[in-house]
């Protein structure tokens, strides 16, 4: 959750919500993924899940990088 908090701060909260729902919509409608797969392909979720167990990730994290990752 601390990764999501950093993402919130980077996008001024409302930006996070917009990016999150945009990614989910594109995954569901354009790429025709089911809901579960679409959720795990949201950029914010990918960063959070990939680094969930890395205790030093936040100290080495590159800000805004997750925003420029591909949706799929």
CHARMM internal coordinates of N, CA and C (Angstrom, degrees):
IC EDIT
DIST 1 N 1 CA 1.4414
DIST 1 CA 1 C 1.5238
ANGL 1 N 1 CA 1 C 111.81
DIST 1 C 2 N 1.3130
ANGL 1 CA 1 C 2 N 117.87
DIHE 1 N 1 CA 1 C 2 N -26.51
DIST 2 N 2 CA 1.4637
ANGL 1 C 2 N 2 CA 118.86
DIHE 1 CA 1 C 2 N 2 CA 178.65
DIST 2 CA 2 C 1.5343
ANGL 2 N 2 CA 2 C 111.11
DIHE 1 C 2 N 2 CA 2 C -67.79
DIST 2 C 3 N 1.3147
ANGL 2 CA 2 C 3 N 116.78
DIHE 2 N 2 CA 2 C 3 N -27.98
DIST 3 N 3 CA 1.4625
ANGL 2 C 3 N 3 CA 119.70
DIHE 2 CA 2 C 3 N 3 CA 175.38
DIST 3 CA 3 C 1.5217
ANGL 3 N 3 CA 3 C 108.92
DIHE 2 C 3 N 3 CA 3 C -67.21
DIST 3 C 4 N 1.3184
ANGL 3 CA 3 C 4 N 117.74
DIHE 3 N 3 CA 3 C 4 N -44.37
DIST 4 N 4 CA 1.4651
ANGL 3 C 4 N 4 CA 120.45
DIHE 3 CA 3 C 4 N 4 CA 177.07
DIST 4 CA 4 C 1.5285
ANGL 4 N 4 CA 4 C 110.82
DIHE 3 C 4 N 4 CA 4 C -61.98
DIST 4 C 5 N 1.3041
ANGL 4 CA 4 C 5 N 117.46
DIHE 4 N 4 CA 4 C 5 N -37.72
DIST 5 N 5 CA 1.4639
ANGL 4 C 5 N 5 CA 120.41
DIHE 4 CA 4 C 5 N 5 CA 178.02
DIST 5 CA 5 C 1.5274
ANGL 5 N 5 CA 5 C 110.66
DIHE 4 C 5 N 5 CA 5 C -60.76
DIST 5 C 6 N 1.3239
ANGL 5 CA 5 C 6 N 116.99
DIHE 5 N 5 CA 5 C 6 N -43.26
DIST 6 N 6 CA 1.4670
ANGL 5 C 6 N 6 CA 120.16
DIHE 5 CA 5 C 6 N 6 CA 177.24
DIST 6 CA 6 C 1.5321
ANGL 6 N 6 CA 6 C 110.58
DIHE 5 C 6 N 6 CA 6 C -63.38
DIST 6 C 7 N 1.3172
ANGL 6 CA 6 C 7 N 116.69
DIHE 6 N 6 CA 6 C 7 N -39.44
DIST 7 N 7 CA 1.4635
ANGL 6 C 7 N 7 CA 120.67
DIHE 6 CA 6 C 7 N 7 CA 176.83
DIST 7 CA 7 C 1.5272
ANGL 7 N 7 CA 7 C 110.80
DIHE 6 C 7 N 7 CA 7 C -62.88
DIST 7 C 8 N 1.3308
ANGL 7 CA 7 C 8 N 116.69
DIHE 7 N 7 CA 7 C 8 N -40.83
DIST 8 N 8 CA 1.4611
ANGL 7 C 8 N 8 CA 120.75
DIHE 7 CA 7 C 8 N 8 CA 175.74
DIST 8 CA 8 C 1.5194
ANGL 8 N 8 CA 8 C 110.97
DIHE 7 C 8 N 8 CA 8 C -57.44
DIST 8 C 9 N 1.3324
ANGL 8 CA 8 C 9 N 115.96
DIHE 8 N 8 CA 8 C 9 N -47.77
DIST 9 N 9 CA 1.4613
ANGL 8 C 9 N 9 CA 120.39
DIHE 8 CA 8 C 9 N 9 CA -178.52
DIST 9 CA 9 C 1.5289
ANGL 9 N 9 CA 9 C 111.74
DIHE 8 C 9 N 9 CA 9 C -62.44
DIST 9 C 10 N 1.3075
ANGL 9 CA 9 C 10 N 116.88
DIHE 9 N 9 CA 9 C 10 N -39.41
DIST 10 N 10 CA 1.4710
ANGL 9 C 10 N 10 CA 121.27
DIHE 9 CA 9 C 10 N 10 CA -178.78
DIST 10 CA 10 C 1.5253
ANGL 10 N 10 CA 10 C 112.91
DIHE 9 C 10 N 10 CA 10 C -66.81
DIST 10 C 11 N 1.3102
ANGL 10 CA 10 C 11 N 116.50
DIHE 10 N 10 CA 10 C 11 N -28.89
DIST 11 N 11 CA 1.4672
ANGL 10 C 11 N 11 CA 120.16
DIHE 10 CA 10 C 11 N 11 CA -175.07
DIST 11 CA 11 C 1.5267
ANGL 11 N 11 CA 11 C 112.03
DIHE 10 C 11 N 11 CA 11 C -113.13
DIST 11 C 12 N 1.3125
ANGL 11 CA 11 C 12 N 117.10
DIHE 11 N 11 CA 11 C 12 N 13.76
DIST 12 N 12 CA 1.4667
ANGL 11 C 12 N 12 CA 122.29
DIHE 11 CA 11 C 12 N 12 CA 177.77
DIST 12 CA 12 C 1.5324
ANGL 12 N 12 CA 12 C 112.09
DIHE 11 C 12 N 12 CA 12 C 55.99
DIST 12 C 13 N 1.2958
ANGL 12 CA 12 C 13 N 116.46
DIHE 12 N 12 CA 12 C 13 N 42.36
DIST 13 N 13 CA 1.4639
ANGL 12 C 13 N 13 CA 126.32
DIHE 12 CA 12 C 13 N 13 CA 175.55
DIST 13 CA 13 C 1.5253
ANGL 13 N 13 CA 13 C 113.75
DIHE 12 C 13 N 13 CA 13 C 62.17
DIST 13 C 14 N 1.3135
ANGL 13 CA 13 C 14 N 118.55
DIHE 13 N 13 CA 13 C 14 N -58.01
DIST 14 N 14 CA 1.4647
ANGL 13 C 14 N 14 CA 120.61
DIHE 13 CA 13 C 14 N 14 CA -177.14
DIST 14 CA 14 C 1.5299
ANGL 14 N 14 CA 14 C 110.72
DIHE 13 C 14 N 14 CA 14 C -66.58
DIST 14 C 15 N 1.3086
ANGL 14 CA 14 C 15 N 116.81
DIHE 14 N 14 CA 14 C 15 N -35.40
DIST 15 N 15 CA 1.4598
ANGL 14 C 15 N 15 CA 120.50
DIHE 14 CA 14 C 15 N 15 CA 177.21
DIST 15 CA 15 C 1.5208
ANGL 15 N 15 CA 15 C 111.42
DIHE 14 C 15 N 15 CA 15 C -63.20
DIST 15 C 16 N 1.3218
ANGL 15 CA 15 C 16 N 116.18
DIHE 15 N 15 CA 15 C 16 N -37.34
DIST 16 N 16 CA 1.4619
ANGL 15 C 16 N 16 CA 120.45
DIHE 15 CA 15 C 16 N 16 CA 177.96
DIST 16 CA 16 C 1.5238
ANGL 16 N 16 CA 16 C 110.00
DIHE 15 C 16 N 16 CA 16 C -60.74
DIST 16 C 17 N 1.3066
ANGL 16 CA 16 C 17 N 116.40
DIHE 16 N 16 CA 16 C 17 N -46.84
DIST 17 N 17 CA 1.4639
ANGL 16 C 17 N 17 CA 121.25
DIHE 16 CA 16 C 17 N 17 CA -179.21
DIST 17 CA 17 C 1.5280
ANGL 17 N 17 CA 17 C 110.12
DIHE 16 C 17 N 17 CA 17 C -61.77
DIST 17 C 18 N 1.3266
ANGL 17 CA 17 C 18 N 117.14
DIHE 17 N 17 CA 17 C 18 N -43.56
DIST 18 N 18 CA 1.4661
ANGL 17 C 18 N 18 CA 120.97
DIHE 17 CA 17 C 18 N 18 CA 179.98
DIST 18 CA 18 C 1.5225
ANGL 18 N 18 CA 18 C 111.91
DIHE 17 C 18 N 18 CA 18 C -63.53
DIST 18 C 19 N 1.3288
ANGL 18 CA 18 C 19 N 117.10
DIHE 18 N 18 CA 18 C 19 N -45.96
DIST 19 N 19 CA 1.4711
ANGL 18 C 19 N 19 CA 121.00
DIHE 18 CA 18 C 19 N 19 CA 179.33
DIST 19 CA 19 C 1.5252
ANGL 19 N 19 CA 19 C 110.02
DIHE 18 C 19 N 19 CA 19 C -64.92
DIST 19 C 20 N 1.3101
ANGL 19 CA 19 C 20 N 116.39
DIHE 19 N 19 CA 19 C 20 N -42.30
DIST 20 N 20 CA 1.4638
ANGL 19 C 20 N 20 CA 121.79
DIHE 19 CA 19 C 20 N 20 CA -178.20
DIST 20 CA 20 C 1.5282
ANGL 20 N 20 CA 20 C 110.99
DIHE 19 C 20 N 20 CA 20 C -59.46
DIST 20 C 21 N 1.3258
ANGL 20 CA 20 C 21 N 116.12
DIHE 20 N 20 CA 20 C 21 N -51.16
DIST 21 N 21 CA 1.4642
ANGL 20 C 21 N 21 CA 119.61
DIHE 20 CA 20 C 21 N 21 CA -179.03
DIST 21 CA 21 C 1.5228
ANGL 21 N 21 CA 21 C 112.26
DIHE 20 C 21 N 21 CA 21 C -71.09
DIST 21 C 22 N 1.3177
ANGL 21 CA 21 C 22 N 117.14
DIHE 21 N 21 CA 21 C 22 N -32.97
DIST 22 N 22 CA 1.4674
ANGL 21 C 22 N 22 CA 120.07
DIHE 21 CA 21 C 22 N 22 CA 175.49
DIST 22 CA 22 C 1.5255
ANGL 22 N 22 CA 22 C 110.00
DIHE 21 C 22 N 22 CA 22 C -61.06
DIST 22 C 23 N 1.3273
ANGL 22 CA 22 C 23 N 116.75
DIHE 22 N 22 CA 22 C 23 N -48.96
DIST 23 N 23 CA 1.4660
ANGL 22 C 23 N 23 CA 120.73
DIHE 22 CA 22 C 23 N 23 CA 179.68
DIST 23 CA 23 C 1.5264
ANGL 23 N 23 CA 23 C 111.07
DIHE 22 C 23 N 23 CA 23 C -59.80
DIST 23 C 24 N 1.3262
ANGL 23 CA 23 C 24 N 116.52
DIHE 23 N 23 CA 23 C 24 N -44.30
DIST 24 N 24 CA 1.4659
ANGL 23 C 24 N 24 CA 119.48
DIHE 23 CA 23 C 24 N 24 CA -179.43
DIST 24 CA 24 C 1.5252
ANGL 24 N 24 CA 24 C 110.28
DIHE 23 C 24 N 24 CA 24 C -63.23
DIST 24 C 25 N 1.3294
ANGL 24 CA 24 C 25 N 117.39
DIHE 24 N 24 CA 24 C 25 N -44.71
DIST 25 N 25 CA 1.4556
ANGL 24 C 25 N 25 CA 121.70
DIHE 24 CA 24 C 25 N 25 CA 179.82
DIST 25 CA 25 C 1.5277
ANGL 25 N 25 CA 25 C 111.57
DIHE 24 C 25 N 25 CA 25 C -60.90
DIST 25 C 26 N 1.3233
ANGL 25 CA 25 C 26 N 117.13
DIHE 25 N 25 CA 25 C 26 N -47.28
DIST 26 N 26 CA 1.4687
ANGL 25 C 26 N 26 CA 120.94
DIHE 25 CA 25 C 26 N 26 CA 179.86
DIST 26 CA 26 C 1.5196
ANGL 26 N 26 CA 26 C 110.29
DIHE 25 C 26 N 26 CA 26 C -62.28
DIST 26 C 27 N 1.3072
ANGL 26 CA 26 C 27 N 117.46
DIHE 26 N 26 CA 26 C 27 N -43.14
DIST 27 N 27 CA 1.4650
ANGL 26 C 27 N 27 CA 120.50
DIHE 26 CA 26 C 27 N 27 CA 178.94
DIST 27 CA 27 C 1.5210
ANGL 27 N 27 CA 27 C 111.95
DIHE 26 C 27 N 27 CA 27 C -62.70
DIST 27 C 28 N 1.3319
ANGL 27 CA 27 C 28 N 117.02
DIHE 27 N 27 CA 27 C 28 N -42.77
DIST 28 N 28 CA 1.4723
ANGL 27 C 28 N 28 CA 120.64
DIHE 27 CA 27 C 28 N 28 CA -177.76
DIST 28 CA 28 C 1.5176
ANGL 28 N 28 CA 28 C 112.58
DIHE 27 C 28 N 28 CA 28 C -73.55
DIST 28 C 29 N 1.3339
ANGL 28 CA 28 C 29 N 117.50
DIHE 28 N 28 CA 28 C 29 N -47.01
DIST 29 N 29 CA 1.4607
ANGL 28 C 29 N 29 CA 121.36
DIHE 28 CA 28 C 29 N 29 CA -170.95
DIST 29 CA 29 C 1.5295
ANGL 29 N 29 CA 29 C 112.19
DIHE 28 C 29 N 29 CA 29 C -89.63
DIST 29 C 30 N 1.3064
ANGL 29 CA 29 C 30 N 116.97
DIHE 29 N 29 CA 29 C 30 N -52.72
DIST 30 N 30 CA 1.4642
ANGL 29 C 30 N 30 CA 120.19
DIHE 29 CA 29 C 30 N 30 CA -175.39
DIST 30 CA 30 C 1.5253
ANGL 30 N 30 CA 30 C 111.24
DIHE 29 C 30 N 30 CA 30 C -73.79
DIST 30 C 31 N 1.3272
ANGL 30 CA 30 C 31 N 116.78
DIHE 30 N 30 CA 30 C 31 N -46.47
DIST 31 N 31 CA 1.4639
ANGL 30 C 31 N 31 CA 120.60
DIHE 30 CA 30 C 31 N 31 CA -176.66
DIST 31 CA 31 C 1.5288
ANGL 31 N 31 CA 31 C 113.00
DIHE 30 C 31 N 31 CA 31 C -94.12
DIST 31 C 32 N 1.3379
ANGL 31 CA 31 C 32 N 116.59
DIHE 31 N 31 CA 31 C 32 N -1.85
DIST 32 N 32 CA 1.4633
ANGL 31 C 32 N 32 CA 123.31
DIHE 31 CA 31 C 32 N 32 CA 174.59
DIST 32 CA 32 C 1.5373
ANGL 32 N 32 CA 32 C 113.75
DIHE 31 C 32 N 32 CA 32 C 54.54
DIST 32 C 33 N 1.3291
ANGL 32 CA 32 C 33 N 115.81
DIHE 32 N 32 CA 32 C 33 N 43.79
DIST 33 N 33 CA 1.4618
ANGL 32 C 33 N 33 CA 121.03
DIHE 32 CA 32 C 33 N 33 CA 177.42
DIST 33 CA 33 C 1.5286
ANGL 33 N 33 CA 33 C 108.93
DIHE 32 C 33 N 33 CA 33 C -88.36
DIST 33 C 34 N 1.3389
ANGL 33 CA 33 C 34 N 116.10
DIHE 33 N 33 CA 33 C 34 N 152.67
DIST 34 N 34 CA 1.4599
ANGL 33 C 34 N 34 CA 116.99
DIHE 33 CA 33 C 34 N 34 CA 172.70
DIST 34 CA 34 C 1.5315
ANGL 34 N 34 CA 34 C 108.40
DIHE 33 C 34 N 34 CA 34 C -73.52
DIST 34 C 35 N 1.3169
ANGL 34 CA 34 C 35 N 116.89
DIHE 34 N 34 CA 34 C 35 N 168.42
DIST 35 N 35 CA 1.4546
ANGL 34 C 35 N 35 CA 121.42
DIHE 34 CA 34 C 35 N 35 CA -173.17
DIST 35 CA 35 C 1.5101
ANGL 35 N 35 CA 35 C 114.67
DIHE 34 C 35 N 35 CA 35 C -58.53
DIST 35 C 36 N 1.3167
ANGL 35 CA 35 C 36 N 116.94
DIHE 35 N 35 CA 35 C 36 N -41.32
DIST 36 N 36 CA 1.4662
ANGL 35 C 36 N 36 CA 121.53
DIHE 35 CA 35 C 36 N 36 CA -178.97
DIST 36 CA 36 C 1.5245
ANGL 36 N 36 CA 36 C 111.29
DIHE 35 C 36 N 36 CA 36 C -64.79
DIST 36 C 37 N 1.3163
ANGL 36 CA 36 C 37 N 116.97
DIHE 36 N 36 CA 36 C 37 N -46.92
DIST 37 N 37 CA 1.4679
ANGL 36 C 37 N 37 CA 121.88
DIHE 36 CA 36 C 37 N 37 CA 179.82
DIST 37 CA 37 C 1.5253
ANGL 37 N 37 CA 37 C 110.06
DIHE 36 C 37 N 37 CA 37 C -66.93
DIST 37 C 38 N 1.3296
ANGL 37 CA 37 C 38 N 116.92
DIHE 37 N 37 CA 37 C 38 N -40.38
DIST 38 N 38 CA 1.4660
ANGL 37 C 38 N 38 CA 121.19
DIHE 37 CA 37 C 38 N 38 CA 178.93
DIST 38 CA 38 C 1.5266
ANGL 38 N 38 CA 38 C 110.63
DIHE 37 C 38 N 38 CA 38 C -60.48
DIST 38 C 39 N 1.3206
ANGL 38 CA 38 C 39 N 117.03
DIHE 38 N 38 CA 38 C 39 N -41.22
DIST 39 N 39 CA 1.4643
ANGL 38 C 39 N 39 CA 121.67
DIHE 38 CA 38 C 39 N 39 CA 178.77
DIST 39 CA 39 C 1.5323
ANGL 39 N 39 CA 39 C 111.44
DIHE 38 C 39 N 39 CA 39 C -60.57
DIST 39 C 40 N 1.3228
ANGL 39 CA 39 C 40 N 116.74
DIHE 39 N 39 CA 39 C 40 N -46.93
DIST 40 N 40 CA 1.4583
ANGL 39 C 40 N 40 CA 120.07
DIHE 39 CA 39 C 40 N 40 CA -177.32
DIST 40 CA 40 C 1.5299
ANGL 40 N 40 CA 40 C 112.88
DIHE 39 C 40 N 40 CA 40 C -73.52
DIST 40 C 41 N 1.3313
ANGL 40 CA 40 C 41 N 117.94
DIHE 40 N 40 CA 40 C 41 N -8.69
DIST 41 N 41 CA 1.4580
ANGL 40 C 41 N 41 CA 121.22
DIHE 40 CA 40 C 41 N 41 CA 176.51
DIST 41 CA 41 C 1.5205
ANGL 41 N 41 CA 41 C 112.70
DIHE 40 C 41 N 41 CA 41 C -102.14
DIST 41 C 42 N 1.3120
ANGL 41 CA 41 C 42 N 117.95
DIHE 41 N 41 CA 41 C 42 N 11.02
DIST 42 N 42 CA 1.4633
ANGL 41 C 42 N 42 CA 122.13
DIHE 41 CA 41 C 42 N 42 CA 172.46
DIST 42 CA 42 C 1.5247
ANGL 42 N 42 CA 42 C 107.19
DIHE 41 C 42 N 42 CA 42 C -74.88
DIST 42 C 43 N 1.3251
ANGL 42 CA 42 C 43 N 116.91
DIHE 42 N 42 CA 42 C 43 N 132.89
DIST 43 N 43 CA 1.4697
ANGL 42 C 43 N 43 CA 121.18
DIHE 42 CA 42 C 43 N 43 CA -175.65
DIST 43 CA 43 C 1.5231
ANGL 43 N 43 CA 43 C 113.05
DIHE 42 C 43 N 43 CA 43 C -54.00
DIST 43 C 44 N 1.3187
ANGL 43 CA 43 C 44 N 117.56
DIHE 43 N 43 CA 43 C 44 N -43.09
DIST 44 N 44 CA 1.4622
ANGL 43 C 44 N 44 CA 121.09
DIHE 43 CA 43 C 44 N 44 CA -179.40
DIST 44 CA 44 C 1.5240
ANGL 44 N 44 CA 44 C 111.08
DIHE 43 C 44 N 44 CA 44 C -63.81
DIST 44 C 45 N 1.3161
ANGL 44 CA 44 C 45 N 116.56
DIHE 44 N 44 CA 44 C 45 N -40.07
DIST 45 N 45 CA 1.4570
ANGL 44 C 45 N 45 CA 120.77
DIHE 44 CA 44 C 45 N 45 CA 179.57
DIST 45 CA 45 C 1.5224
ANGL 45 N 45 CA 45 C 111.62
DIHE 44 C 45 N 45 CA 45 C -69.80
DIST 45 C 46 N 1.3108
ANGL 45 CA 45 C 46 N 116.93
DIHE 45 N 45 CA 45 C 46 N -38.13
DIST 46 N 46 CA 1.4698
ANGL 45 C 46 N 46 CA 119.71
DIHE 45 CA 45 C 46 N 46 CA 178.54
DIST 46 CA 46 C 1.5238
ANGL 46 N 46 CA 46 C 110.23
DIHE 45 C 46 N 46 CA 46 C -58.83
DIST 46 C 47 N 1.3414
ANGL 46 CA 46 C 47 N 116.36
DIHE 46 N 46 CA 46 C 47 N -48.79
DIST 47 N 47 CA 1.4636
ANGL 46 C 47 N 47 CA 118.60
DIHE 46 CA 46 C 47 N 47 CA -179.79
DIST 47 CA 47 C 1.5240
ANGL 47 N 47 CA 47 C 110.44
DIHE 46 C 47 N 47 CA 47 C -61.50
DIST 47 C 48 N 1.3098
ANGL 47 CA 47 C 48 N 117.31
DIHE 47 N 47 CA 47 C 48 N -43.70
DIST 48 N 48 CA 1.4591
ANGL 47 C 48 N 48 CA 120.77
DIHE 47 CA 47 C 48 N 48 CA -177.24
DIST 48 CA 48 C 1.5264
ANGL 48 N 48 CA 48 C 111.93
DIHE 47 C 48 N 48 CA 48 C -65.12
DIST 48 C 49 N 1.3146
ANGL 48 CA 48 C 49 N 117.44
DIHE 48 N 48 CA 48 C 49 N -46.86
DIST 49 N 49 CA 1.4701
ANGL 48 C 49 N 49 CA 120.27
DIHE 48 CA 48 C 49 N 49 CA -178.05
DIST 49 CA 49 C 1.5290
ANGL 49 N 49 CA 49 C 112.31
DIHE 48 C 49 N 49 CA 49 C -70.21
DIST 49 C 50 N 1.3222
ANGL 49 CA 49 C 50 N 117.31
DIHE 49 N 49 CA 49 C 50 N -38.58
DIST 50 N 50 CA 1.4696
ANGL 49 C 50 N 50 CA 119.39
DIHE 49 CA 49 C 50 N 50 CA -179.18
DIST 50 CA 50 C 1.5243
ANGL 50 N 50 CA 50 C 112.58
DIHE 49 C 50 N 50 CA 50 C -66.48
DIST 50 C 51 N 1.3216
ANGL 50 CA 50 C 51 N 116.97
DIHE 50 N 50 CA 50 C 51 N -25.62
DIST 51 N 51 CA 1.4635
ANGL 50 C 51 N 51 CA 120.45
DIHE 50 CA 50 C 51 N 51 CA -174.67
DIST 51 CA 51 C 1.5210
ANGL 51 N 51 CA 51 C 113.68
DIHE 50 C 51 N 51 CA 51 C -117.92
DIST 51 C 52 N 1.3077
ANGL 51 CA 51 C 52 N 116.88
DIHE 51 N 51 CA 51 C 52 N 15.52
DIST 52 N 52 CA 1.4524
ANGL 51 C 52 N 52 CA 122.48
DIHE 51 CA 51 C 52 N 52 CA -175.38
DIST 52 CA 52 C 1.5230
ANGL 52 N 52 CA 52 C 113.33
DIHE 51 C 52 N 52 CA 52 C -60.43
DIST 52 C 53 N 1.3065
ANGL 52 CA 52 C 53 N 117.81
DIHE 52 N 52 CA 52 C 53 N -36.08
DIST 53 N 53 CA 1.4644
ANGL 52 C 53 N 53 CA 120.42
DIHE 52 CA 52 C 53 N 53 CA -176.86
DIST 53 CA 53 C 1.5278
ANGL 53 N 53 CA 53 C 113.16
DIHE 52 C 53 N 53 CA 53 C -97.51
DIST 53 C 54 N 1.3107
ANGL 53 CA 53 C 54 N 117.52
DIHE 53 N 53 CA 53 C 54 N -2.24
DIST 54 N 54 CA 1.4613
ANGL 53 C 54 N 54 CA 121.89
DIHE 53 CA 53 C 54 N 54 CA -179.84
DIST 54 CA 54 C 1.5275
ANGL 54 N 54 CA 54 C 108.89
DIHE 53 C 54 N 54 CA 54 C -85.34
DIST 54 C 55 N 1.3090
ANGL 54 CA 54 C 55 N 116.83
DIHE 54 N 54 CA 54 C 55 N 103.17
DIST 55 N 55 CA 1.4645
ANGL 54 C 55 N 55 CA 121.94
DIHE 54 CA 54 C 55 N 55 CA -175.18
DIST 55 CA 55 C 1.5200
ANGL 55 N 55 CA 55 C 113.92
DIHE 54 C 55 N 55 CA 55 C -69.24
DIST 55 C 56 N 1.3189
ANGL 55 CA 55 C 56 N 118.29
DIHE 55 N 55 CA 55 C 56 N -19.43
DIST 56 N 56 CA 1.4707
ANGL 55 C 56 N 56 CA 120.92
DIHE 55 CA 55 C 56 N 56 CA -179.47
DIST 56 CA 56 C 1.5282
ANGL 56 N 56 CA 56 C 112.42
DIHE 55 C 56 N 56 CA 56 C -103.50
DIST 56 C 57 N 1.3209
ANGL 56 CA 56 C 57 N 116.20
DIHE 56 N 56 CA 56 C 57 N 7.01
DIST 57 N 57 CA 1.4602
ANGL 56 C 57 N 57 CA 119.29
DIHE 56 CA 56 C 57 N 57 CA -175.27
DIST 57 CA 57 C 1.5301
ANGL 57 N 57 CA 57 C 113.24
DIHE 56 C 57 N 57 CA 57 C -59.33
DIST 57 C 58 N 1.3043
ANGL 57 CA 57 C 58 N 117.79
DIHE 57 N 57 CA 57 C 58 N -43.54
DIST 58 N 58 CA 1.4627
ANGL 57 C 58 N 58 CA 119.89
DIHE 57 CA 57 C 58 N 58 CA -176.54
DIST 58 CA 58 C 1.5240
ANGL 58 N 58 CA 58 C 112.79
DIHE 57 C 58 N 58 CA 58 C -64.91
DIST 58 C 59 N 1.3184
ANGL 58 CA 58 C 59 N 117.83
DIHE 58 N 58 CA 58 C 59 N -29.74
DIST 59 N 59 CA 1.4651
ANGL 58 C 59 N 59 CA 119.75
DIHE 58 CA 58 C 59 N 59 CA 177.71
DIST 59 CA 59 C 1.5298
ANGL 59 N 59 CA 59 C 112.01
DIHE 58 C 59 N 59 CA 59 C -72.86
DIST 59 C 60 N 1.3289
ANGL 59 CA 59 C 60 N 116.88
DIHE 59 N 59 CA 59 C 60 N -27.47
DIST 60 N 60 CA 1.4636
ANGL 59 C 60 N 60 CA 121.46
DIHE 59 CA 59 C 60 N 60 CA -176.77
DIST 60 CA 60 C 1.5255
ANGL 60 N 60 CA 60 C 113.32
DIHE 59 C 60 N 60 CA 60 C -106.65
DIST 60 C 61 N 1.2910
ANGL 60 CA 60 C 61 N 116.99
DIHE 60 N 60 CA 60 C 61 N 1.89
DIST 61 N 61 CA 1.4657
ANGL 60 C 61 N 61 CA 123.07
DIHE 60 CA 60 C 61 N 61 CA -173.54
DIST 61 CA 61 C 1.5289
ANGL 61 N 61 CA 61 C 111.65
DIHE 60 C 61 N 61 CA 61 C -68.07
DIST 61 C 62 N 1.3366
ANGL 61 CA 61 C 62 N 115.63
DIHE 61 N 61 CA 61 C 62 N 137.14
DIST 62 N 62 CA 1.4571
ANGL 61 C 62 N 62 CA 121.24
DIHE 61 CA 61 C 62 N 62 CA 174.26
DIST 62 CA 62 C 1.5218
ANGL 62 N 62 CA 62 C 107.41
DIHE 61 C 62 N 62 CA 62 C -90.98
DIST 62 C 63 N 1.3151
ANGL 62 CA 62 C 63 N 115.40
DIHE 62 N 62 CA 62 C 63 N 117.74
DIST 63 N 63 CA 1.4698
ANGL 62 C 63 N 63 CA 119.99
DIHE 62 CA 62 C 63 N 63 CA -178.11
DIST 63 CA 63 C 1.5207
ANGL 63 N 63 CA 63 C 111.23
DIHE 62 C 63 N 63 CA 63 C -63.19
DIST 63 C 64 N 1.3127
ANGL 63 CA 63 C 64 N 116.13
DIHE 63 N 63 CA 63 C 64 N 145.28
DIST 64 N 64 CA 1.4696
ANGL 63 C 64 N 64 CA 125.91
DIHE 63 CA 63 C 64 N 64 CA 176.32
DIST 64 CA 64 C 1.5279
ANGL 64 N 64 CA 64 C 114.36
DIHE 63 C 64 N 64 CA 64 C 69.25
DIST 64 C 65 N 1.2973
ANGL 64 CA 64 C 65 N 118.14
DIHE 64 N 64 CA 64 C 65 N -6.94
DIST 65 N 65 CA 1.4723
ANGL 64 C 65 N 65 CA 120.15
DIHE 64 CA 64 C 65 N 65 CA -177.34
DIST 65 CA 65 C 1.5293
ANGL 65 N 65 CA 65 C 112.27
DIHE 64 C 65 N 65 CA 65 C -56.67
DIST 65 C 66 N 1.3161
ANGL 65 CA 65 C 66 N 117.04
DIHE 65 N 65 CA 65 C 66 N -41.08
DIST 66 N 66 CA 1.4589
ANGL 65 C 66 N 66 CA 121.98
DIHE 65 CA 65 C 66 N 66 CA -177.59
DIST 66 CA 66 C 1.5215
ANGL 66 N 66 CA 66 C 111.92
DIHE 65 C 66 N 66 CA 66 C -60.12
DIST 66 C 67 N 1.3295
ANGL 66 CA 66 C 67 N 117.43
DIHE 66 N 66 CA 66 C 67 N -28.08
DIST 67 N 67 CA 1.4650
ANGL 66 C 67 N 67 CA 120.32
DIHE 66 CA 66 C 67 N 67 CA -179.93
DIST 67 CA 67 C 1.5246
ANGL 67 N 67 CA 67 C 112.83
DIHE 66 C 67 N 67 CA 67 C -68.26
DIST 67 C 68 N 1.3110
ANGL 67 CA 67 C 68 N 117.03
DIHE 67 N 67 CA 67 C 68 N -23.56
DIST 68 N 68 CA 1.4605
ANGL 67 C 68 N 68 CA 121.23
DIHE 67 CA 67 C 68 N 68 CA -175.74
DIST 68 CA 68 C 1.5167
ANGL 68 N 68 CA 68 C 113.47
DIHE 67 C 68 N 68 CA 68 C -102.07
DIST 68 C 69 N 1.3189
ANGL 68 CA 68 C 69 N 116.04
DIHE 68 N 68 CA 68 C 69 N 6.90
DIST 69 N 69 CA 1.4635
ANGL 68 C 69 N 69 CA 120.59
DIHE 68 CA 68 C 69 N 69 CA 175.14
DIST 69 CA 69 C 1.5279
ANGL 69 N 69 CA 69 C 109.53
DIHE 68 C 69 N 69 CA 69 C -76.75
DIST 69 C 70 N 1.3221
ANGL 69 CA 69 C 70 N 116.19
DIHE 69 N 69 CA 69 C 70 N 152.72
DIST 70 N 70 CA 1.4559
ANGL 69 C 70 N 70 CA 119.62
DIHE 69 CA 69 C 70 N 70 CA 174.93
DIST 70 CA 70 C 1.5102
ANGL 70 N 70 CA 70 C 109.88
DIHE 69 C 70 N 70 CA 70 C -68.52
DIST 70 C 71 N 1.3077
ANGL 70 CA 70 C 71 N 115.88
DIHE 70 N 70 CA 70 C 71 N 148.82
DIST 71 N 71 CA 1.4665
ANGL 70 C 71 N 71 CA 120.36
DIHE 70 CA 70 C 71 N 71 CA 179.71
DIST 71 CA 71 C 1.5137
ANGL 71 N 71 CA 71 C 110.18
DIHE 70 C 71 N 71 CA 71 C -66.13
DIST 71 C 72 N 1.3061
ANGL 71 CA 71 C 72 N 118.00
DIHE 71 N 71 CA 71 C 72 N -41.26
DIST 72 N 72 CA 1.4687
ANGL 71 C 72 N 72 CA 120.61
DIHE 71 CA 71 C 72 N 72 CA -179.15
DIST 72 CA 72 C 1.5120
ANGL 72 N 72 CA 72 C 109.71
DIHE 71 C 72 N 72 CA 72 C -98.05
END
COOR INIT
IC SEED 1 N 1 CA 1 C
IC BUILD
